[in-house]
Amino acid sequence: MLVLREITERPEGVEAGTLKLVGTEARRIVEQTNRLLDDPSAYEQMAKAANPFGDGHAAEKIVQALLDFDSASARQ
């Protein structure tokens, strides 16, 4: 993920390699976007980095937990 800001409150993402802070300058945004689109190794490096914010499936897990809870409550 390219972060179009000068600073971020999520430095752990930058440190993990899942975020890249590119700023707001158009030239740099285009340069970094093209790098990810044109350089498979750069893309893979970011895509395979361990995401410190989770696996992207939180909503699914919450729904399943609620359904499981509701099912358990109905049996009592």
N, C-alpha and C positions, 0 to 999 in steps of 0.2 A: 504494500500500500504506500502510495506517495502522499505525504502530508504537505499540503500547500499552506504552510505557516512558517513563521520565523522561529517560533519556539513551540514546544508541546508539553502538555501536562502528563504525557505518557512516555517518558524516557525509557521505560522498560521495554517498550516495543521497538524503539530504535536500537537499544542495546542487544535485543534478541535477534534483530535483523529482519523482523516482519514489517517494520515501518522505515521509511526513508524520509527524513525532513529535507524538503527541497526548496522551501521558501515560496515567495510570491512573484518572483521575476519570471516573466513569460519564457525567456530564452532557456533558463534552467529547467523549468517545468517540461518544456518540449524536449530538451536534451535528455532528461532522466526518463521521461515516458518512452522516447525512442529507444533508449538503452534497454529497457525492459522488454520492449516489443521486438527488438532486433538481435538481442544477445541472449540466446537460450540459457547459457550458464548463469547469467545475472538473474534472469527470471527464476530459474530453478533454485538458486541460492535463497532468494526471498520466499518462494513458494513452499520450500521444504523446511524453513526455519520454524522452530518450536514457538508457537504463539502463546505468550504469557497471559493472554486474555481469555483463553479457553479454546474449545474446538469448533465453535460455531453451531453447536447443537443444544444450547441451553434451553431454548423454548421447547424443543421436543422432549427434553428430559423433565422439564417442569410439568408439561401436560401429562406425561406418563405417570409422574408421581401423584398428580391430582387424581387421575383416573384410578390408580392403584388404591389411593386413600379412600376414594368414594366407594370402590368395590368392597374394600375391607369394612367400611362403615355400614354398608347395606347388609352384610352378612351377620352383623351383630344384633 
